[in-house]
Amino acid sequence: MAEGIVTLTAATFDEVINAATKPVVVDFWAEWCGPCKAIAPLLSEVAKERADEITIAKLNIDEHPDLALRFNVMSIPTLLVFNEGTVQKRIVGAKPKAALLSELSEFLGAAH
């Protein structure tokens, strides 16, 4: 997995989300998903550039369909932004980096 990105599993999901001291963006993805592969490098960049403000995590829905179902993830990629243990925002579909940062701006500090 890319540097700076946390890989979640059913065993670690709740623990990571509930223990987080900053917002966590969870990328619900699958190996066969083209748009998921398209946004992966963008998420890696955001994870590195904004590590002090936000955590990027990935969850493979093929390996953990129960979690996709729990959060009503119907299409991928779906990014869920958790803050203080609850879903604060849902972003569906691949977006360019600028649009992604715009969507996440309420969880980030001043723009770089």
Biotite code that builds the C-alpha atoms (Angstrom):
import biotite.structure as struc

atoms = struc.array([
    struc.Atom([0.000, 0.000, 0.000], chain_id="A", res_id=1, res_name="MET", atom_name="CA", element="C"),
    struc.Atom([1.137, 3.535, -0.680], chain_id="A", res_id=2, res_name="ALA", atom_name="CA", element="C"),
    struc.Atom([3.129, 5.464, 1.874], chain_id="A", res_id=3, res_name="GLU", atom_name="CA", element="C"),
    struc.Atom([1.005, 7.405, 4.344], chain_id="A", res_id=4, res_name="GLY", atom_name="CA", element="C"),
    struc.Atom([-2.147, 5.400, 3.672], chain_id="A", res_id=5, res_name="ILE", atom_name="CA", element="C"),
    struc.Atom([-3.670, 3.161, 6.330], chain_id="A", res_id=6, res_name="VAL", atom_name="CA", element="C"),
    struc.Atom([-5.101, -0.179, 5.185], chain_id="A", res_id=7, res_name="THR", atom_name="CA", element="C"),
    struc.Atom([-8.270, -1.011, 7.092], chain_id="A", res_id=8, res_name="LEU", atom_name="CA", element="C"),
    struc.Atom([-9.817, -4.403, 7.764], chain_id="A", res_id=9, res_name="THR", atom_name="CA", element="C"),
    struc.Atom([-12.967, -5.483, 9.552], chain_id="A", res_id=10, res_name="ALA", atom_name="CA", element="C"),
    struc.Atom([-10.788, -6.104, 12.617], chain_id="A", res_id=11, res_name="ALA", atom_name="CA", element="C"),
    struc.Atom([-9.181, -2.641, 12.653], chain_id="A", res_id=12, res_name="THR", atom_name="CA", element="C"),
    struc.Atom([-11.884, -0.404, 11.189], chain_id="A", res_id=13, res_name="PHE", atom_name="CA", element="C"),
    struc.Atom([-13.753, 0.738, 14.321], chain_id="A", res_id=14, res_name="ASP", atom_name="CA", element="C"),
    struc.Atom([-10.581, 1.015, 16.365], chain_id="A", res_id=15, res_name="GLU", atom_name="CA", element="C"),
    struc.Atom([-8.848, 3.253, 13.803], chain_id="A", res_id=16, res_name="VAL", atom_name="CA", element="C"),
    struc.Atom([-11.915, 5.441, 13.199], chain_id="A", res_id=17, res_name="ILE", atom_name="CA", element="C"),
    struc.Atom([-12.762, 5.880, 16.873], chain_id="A", res_id=18, res_name="ASN", atom_name="CA", element="C"),
    struc.Atom([-9.161, 6.502, 17.983], chain_id="A", res_id=19, res_name="ALA", atom_name="CA", element="C"),
    struc.Atom([-8.464, 9.089, 15.270], chain_id="A", res_id=20, res_name="ALA", atom_name="CA", element="C"),
    struc.Atom([-7.503, 12.558, 16.460], chain_id="A", res_id=21, res_name="THR", atom_name="CA", element="C"),
    struc.Atom([-8.059, 14.078, 13.011], chain_id="A", res_id=22, res_name="LYS", atom_name="CA", element="C"),
    struc.Atom([-10.528, 13.408, 10.173], chain_id="A", res_id=23, res_name="PRO", atom_name="CA", element="C"),
    struc.Atom([-10.146, 10.061, 8.399], chain_id="A", res_id=24, res_name="VAL", atom_name="CA", element="C"),
    struc.Atom([-11.014, 9.695, 4.708], chain_id="A", res_id=25, res_name="VAL", atom_name="CA", element="C"),
    struc.Atom([-11.851, 6.051, 3.999], chain_id="A", res_id=26, res_name="VAL", atom_name="CA", element="C"),
    struc.Atom([-11.575, 5.019, 0.353], chain_id="A", res_id=27, res_name="ASP", atom_name="CA", element="C"),
    struc.Atom([-13.927, 2.101, -0.311], chain_id="A", res_id=28, res_name="PHE", atom_name="CA", element="C"),
    struc.Atom([-12.350, 0.430, -3.355], chain_id="A", res_id=29, res_name="TRP", atom_name="CA", element="C"),
    struc.Atom([-11.783, -2.845, -5.215], chain_id="A", res_id=30, res_name="ALA", atom_name="CA", element="C"),
    struc.Atom([-8.937, -4.260, -7.310], chain_id="A", res_id=31, res_name="GLU", atom_name="CA", element="C"),
    struc.Atom([-11.114, -4.465, -10.458], chain_id="A", res_id=32, res_name="TRP", atom_name="CA", element="C"),
    struc.Atom([-12.331, -0.843, -10.228], chain_id="A", res_id=33, res_name="CYS", atom_name="CA", element="C"),
    struc.Atom([-10.737, 1.410, -12.872], chain_id="A", res_id=34, res_name="GLY", atom_name="CA", element="C"),
    struc.Atom([-11.781, 4.742, -11.289], chain_id="A", res_id=35, res_name="PRO", atom_name="CA", element="C"),
    struc.Atom([-10.462, 3.457, -7.923], chain_id="A", res_id=36, res_name="CYS", atom_name="CA", element="C"),
    struc.Atom([-7.055, 2.925, -9.516], chain_id="A", res_id=37, res_name="LYS", atom_name="CA", element="C"),
    struc.Atom([-7.269, 6.385, -11.094], chain_id="A", res_id=38, res_name="ALA", atom_name="CA", element="C"),
    struc.Atom([-7.710, 8.181, -7.758], chain_id="A", res_id=39, res_name="ILE", atom_name="CA", element="C"),
    struc.Atom([-5.229, 6.053, -5.788], chain_id="A", res_id=40, res_name="ALA", atom_name="CA", element="C"),
    struc.Atom([-2.188, 8.216, -6.712], chain_id="A", res_id=41, res_name="PRO", atom_name="CA", element="C"),
    struc.Atom([-4.152, 11.377, -5.853], chain_id="A", res_id=42, res_name="LEU", atom_name="CA", element="C"),
    struc.Atom([-5.032, 9.982, -2.441], chain_id="A", res_id=43, res_name="LEU", atom_name="CA", element="C"),
    struc.Atom([-1.364, 9.122, -1.894], chain_id="A", res_id=44, res_name="SER", atom_name="CA", element="C"),
    struc.Atom([-0.394, 12.712, -2.689], chain_id="A", res_id=45, res_name="GLU", atom_name="CA", element="C"),
    struc.Atom([-3.033, 14.095, -0.316], chain_id="A", res_id=46, res_name="VAL", atom_name="CA", element="C"),
    struc.Atom([-1.933, 11.632, 2.381], chain_id="A", res_id=47, res_name="ALA", atom_name="CA", element="C"),
    struc.Atom([1.667, 12.902, 2.128], chain_id="A", res_id=48, res_name="LYS", atom_name="CA", element="C"),
    struc.Atom([0.906, 16.604, 1.676], chain_id="A", res_id=49, res_name="GLU", atom_name="CA", element="C"),
    struc.Atom([-1.778, 16.833, 4.362], chain_id="A", res_id=50, res_name="ARG", atom_name="CA", element="C"),
    struc.Atom([-0.607, 14.176, 6.849], chain_id="A", res_id=51, res_name="ALA", atom_name="CA", element="C"),
    struc.Atom([-0.810, 16.637, 9.731], chain_id="A", res_id=52, res_name="ASP", atom_name="CA", element="C"),
    struc.Atom([-4.461, 17.471, 8.963], chain_id="A", res_id=53, res_name="GLU", atom_name="CA", element="C"),
    struc.Atom([-6.112, 14.311, 7.692], chain_id="A", res_id=54, res_name="ILE", atom_name="CA", element="C"),
    struc.Atom([-5.631, 10.535, 7.559], chain_id="A", res_id=55, res_name="THR", atom_name="CA", element="C"),
    struc.Atom([-6.259, 8.617, 4.330], chain_id="A", res_id=56, res_name="ILE", atom_name="CA", element="C"),
    struc.Atom([-7.335, 4.990, 4.705], chain_id="A", res_id=57, res_name="ALA", atom_name="CA", element="C"),
    struc.Atom([-8.384, 2.306, 2.226], chain_id="A", res_id=58, res_name="LYS", atom_name="CA", element="C"),
    struc.Atom([-10.851, -0.524, 2.598], chain_id="A", res_id=59, res_name="LEU", atom_name="CA", element="C"),
    struc.Atom([-11.133, -3.268, -0.028], chain_id="A", res_id=60, res_name="ASN", atom_name="CA", element="C"),
    struc.Atom([-14.865, -3.982, -0.384], chain_id="A", res_id=61, res_name="ILE", atom_name="CA", element="C"),
    struc.Atom([-14.264, -7.416, -1.917], chain_id="A", res_id=62, res_name="ASP", atom_name="CA", element="C"),
    struc.Atom([-12.419, -8.449, 1.234], chain_id="A", res_id=63, res_name="GLU", atom_name="CA", element="C"),
    struc.Atom([-14.830, -6.668, 3.612], chain_id="A", res_id=64, res_name="HIS", atom_name="CA", element="C"),
    struc.Atom([-18.307, -6.539, 2.025], chain_id="A", res_id=65, res_name="PRO", atom_name="CA", element="C"),
    struc.Atom([-19.895, -6.297, 5.484], chain_id="A", res_id=66, res_name="ASP", atom_name="CA", element="C"),
    struc.Atom([-18.354, -2.851, 5.998], chain_id="A", res_id=67, res_name="LEU", atom_name="CA", element="C"),
    struc.Atom([-19.463, -1.653, 2.552], chain_id="A", res_id=68, res_name="ALA", atom_name="CA", element="C"),
    struc.Atom([-22.972, -2.772, 3.455], chain_id="A", res_id=69, res_name="LEU", atom_name="CA", element="C"),
    struc.Atom([-22.808, -1.167, 6.904], chain_id="A", res_id=70, res_name="ARG", atom_name="CA", element="C"),
    struc.Atom([-22.047, 2.223, 5.347], chain_id="A", res_id=71, res_name="PHE", atom_name="CA", element="C"),
    struc.Atom([-24.401, 1.789, 2.385], chain_id="A", res_id=72, res_name="ASN", atom_name="CA", element="C"),
    struc.Atom([-21.613, 1.937, -0.200], chain_id="A", res_id=73, res_name="VAL", atom_name="CA", element="C"),
    struc.Atom([-23.367, 1.157, -3.484], chain_id="A", res_id=74, res_name="MET", atom_name="CA", element="C"),
    struc.Atom([-20.761, 2.288, -6.001], chain_id="A", res_id=75, res_name="SER", atom_name="CA", element="C"),
    struc.Atom([-17.026, 2.716, -5.877], chain_id="A", res_id=76, res_name="ILE", atom_name="CA", element="C"),
    struc.Atom([-14.909, 4.587, -5.370], chain_id="A", res_id=77, res_name="PRO", atom_name="CA", element="C"),
    struc.Atom([-16.762, 6.041, -2.411], chain_id="A", res_id=78, res_name="THR", atom_name="CA", element="C"),
    struc.Atom([-14.852, 8.185, 0.048], chain_id="A", res_id=79, res_name="LEU", atom_name="CA", element="C"),
    struc.Atom([-16.367, 8.579, 3.501], chain_id="A", res_id=80, res_name="LEU", atom_name="CA", element="C"),
    struc.Atom([-14.974, 11.281, 5.747], chain_id="A", res_id=81, res_name="VAL", atom_name="CA", element="C"),
    struc.Atom([-15.155, 10.336, 9.413], chain_id="A", res_id=82, res_name="PHE", atom_name="CA", element="C"),
    struc.Atom([-14.654, 12.968, 12.080], chain_id="A", res_id=83, res_name="ASN", atom_name="CA", element="C"),
    struc.Atom([-14.943, 12.138, 15.774], chain_id="A", res_id=84, res_name="GLU", atom_name="CA", element="C"),
    struc.Atom([-16.115, 8.647, 14.855], chain_id="A", res_id=85, res_name="GLY", atom_name="CA", element="C"),
    struc.Atom([-19.047, 9.591, 12.614], chain_id="A", res_id=86, res_name="THR", atom_name="CA", element="C"),
    struc.Atom([-19.502, 10.018, 8.870], chain_id="A", res_id=87, res_name="VAL", atom_name="CA", element="C"),
    struc.Atom([-19.371, 13.732, 8.074], chain_id="A", res_id=88, res_name="GLN", atom_name="CA", element="C"),
    struc.Atom([-19.225, 13.571, 4.280], chain_id="A", res_id=89, res_name="LYS", atom_name="CA", element="C"),
    struc.Atom([-19.667, 11.136, 1.383], chain_id="A", res_id=90, res_name="ARG", atom_name="CA", element="C"),
    struc.Atom([-17.835, 11.632, -1.924], chain_id="A", res_id=91, res_name="ILE", atom_name="CA", element="C"),
    struc.Atom([-18.775, 9.230, -4.724], chain_id="A", res_id=92, res_name="VAL", atom_name="CA", element="C"),
    struc.Atom([-16.716, 8.757, -7.871], chain_id="A", res_id=93, res_name="GLY", atom_name="CA", element="C"),
    struc.Atom([-13.231, 9.638, -9.018], chain_id="A", res_id=94, res_name="ALA", atom_name="CA", element="C"),
    struc.Atom([-12.395, 13.328, -9.129], chain_id="A", res_id=95, res_name="LYS", atom_name="CA", element="C"),
    struc.Atom([-9.345, 15.371, -10.134], chain_id="A", res_id=96, res_name="PRO", atom_name="CA", element="C"),
    struc.Atom([-7.078, 16.344, -7.247], chain_id="A", res_id=97, res_name="LYS", atom_name="CA", element="C"),
    struc.Atom([-8.266, 19.983, -7.161], chain_id="A", res_id=98, res_name="ALA", atom_name="CA", element="C"),
    struc.Atom([-11.908, 18.876, -6.927], chain_id="A", res_id=99, res_name="ALA", atom_name="CA", element="C"),
    struc.Atom([-11.027, 16.331, -4.249], chain_id="A", res_id=100, res_name="LEU", atom_name="CA", element="C"),
    struc.Atom([-9.205, 18.941, -2.163], chain_id="A", res_id=101, res_name="LEU", atom_name="CA", element="C"),
    struc.Atom([-12.153, 21.287, -2.613], chain_id="A", res_id=102, res_name="SER", atom_name="CA", element="C"),
    struc.Atom([-14.520, 18.581, -1.343], chain_id="A", res_id=103, res_name="GLU", atom_name="CA", element="C"),
    struc.Atom([-12.241, 17.993, 1.649], chain_id="A", res_id=104, res_name="LEU", atom_name="CA", element="C"),
    struc.Atom([-11.538, 21.681, 2.328], chain_id="A", res_id=105, res_name="SER", atom_name="CA", element="C"),
    struc.Atom([-13.844, 21.863, 5.357], chain_id="A", res_id=106, res_name="GLU", atom_name="CA", element="C"),
    struc.Atom([-11.644, 19.233, 7.044], chain_id="A", res_id=107, res_name="PHE", atom_name="CA", element="C"),
    struc.Atom([-8.325, 20.785, 6.037], chain_id="A", res_id=108, res_name="LEU", atom_name="CA", element="C"),
    struc.Atom([-6.518, 23.843, 7.330], chain_id="A", res_id=109, res_name="GLY", atom_name="CA", element="C"),
    struc.Atom([-5.473, 26.733, 5.148], chain_id="A", res_id=110, res_name="ALA", atom_name="CA", element="C"),
    struc.Atom([-4.739, 25.850, 1.539], chain_id="A", res_id=111, res_name="ALA", atom_name="CA", element="C"),
    struc.Atom([-1.094, 25.195, 0.682], chain_id="A", res_id=112, res_name="HIS", atom_name="CA", element="C"),
])
